[in-house]
């Protein structure tokens, strides 16, 4: 694992730990983080698409999903999606 991967892996660790900490009036749970704070967390002036993908992969390994909303990111538990209703072939062919 190269130094850059270690760094992005530690960003994923920090993002995952934020999910479990109380802030913003909630005990724990989903949150959004501004692009500026994400760059600060990564210790970089710029986050490239490859960086975001690597952070997202590392977070997924930890059970969280990173959603890029252009000017900010959302972090959610992957379990949040388990109870979503499923579509099937009949639904998409109507």
Secondary structure, 3 states (H helix, E strand, C coil): CCHHHHHHHHHHHHHHHHHHCCECCECCCCEEEEHHHHHHHHCCCCCCHHHHHHHHHHHHHCCEEEEECCCEEEEEEHHHHCCCCCCCHHHHCC
